[in-house]
Amino acid sequence: MFEPPKILGDVFESLIGAIFIDGGIESVIEVYQHLLSPFILFTAKYSKKLYKEPKDDFNSLANFYKIRPDWRHVEIEVDSIDNFITELSLSSDPTHAYS
């Protein structure tokens, strides 16, 4: 993993501090949105391709082994808070496997 030099963070922090002193929090937010939005959009677009969700990895392996996972969300209520759990059932029947 790439580690940027410490001075880069110090410069960025100093710049944001100067903007805050000069223009207030609204100016800082505006600069952050302008500077970071391309990075956030890039990360949102490509991070799932680099780091798959565990469920996606499981589905890929299940497809390789001709096992069809059946995912269902079951709602439960705990202390007046709606939650859900995910149930998984597997079928090794080749007629149910992915094509």
N, C-alpha and C positions, 0 to 999 in steps of 0.2 A: 504494500500500500504506500502511496506517495505521502510524504510528510513535508508540507511547505515549511520554509524557514520561519522561525519565531518572529522575525522582524516584519514579515508580511502581515501577520495578525496585529502586531503593534501599530503598524501604519494604518491599517483599516480601522482599528479602534480609535486612533487619534483623529482620523478624518471624520468619523461619525460623531465623536465628541465635539469637534469644532463646528460641525453643521448644527448640532443640538444647541450649542451656546449661541450661535449666530441666528438660527431660524426657529428653534423650538422643536418639539416632538413631531409636529406635522411635516417639517422639512426632512427630518430623519426618516420618517415613514416613506415619504415620497422618494428619497434617494435609495432606500432599501428596496422598495418595489421596483425601481428602475434598474438597479444593479443586480438584484437577485432573481427577478422573475424569469429571465432566460435560463438561469441555472436550475430553477425549480421546474420549469417546463421540460427541460432536457432530462432531468432526473425522473420526472413522472413518465416521460415517454420511453426511456430506455432501461430504467432500473429493473422492471419486471422481466425484461429479456435477459439481464445479467444475473439477477437473483430471483429465481422462480419462487413462487409460493409453495409451501410444503404440499398443499393439496394438488397443485399442478404436477409436481414431481411424482406424487403417488399415482395420479391418473396416468402419467406416461408409463410408469412401471407396470401398472395394472394392464394397460393396453398391450405392452410387450408380452406379458404372460397370459394374454387372452382372458383376463378376468375383468368383469364389468362391475365397477363400483356403482352403487345406488345411494346417492346422498339425499337425505331428507332433514329438513329443519323442523324440530318439534318445539312449540312454544310452551314454556312453563312459567309459573308465577311463584316468585320467592319474595316474601315480605312486601307485597303490593308492587313489586317491580317486575315488569315483563322482561323475561330473558328467553333465550332459546338454547337448545343443545342440538348438535348435529349427530344424527344417527347414520351409520354406514353399514350397509350389507353388501356382501360380495357373492358373485355367482361365477363359477368356473365353467358353466355350461357354454360351449363354443357358439351356440346359436344366439347367446346374449352378448357375445364379445363385440368389440368395435370392429368395423370393417376397414 
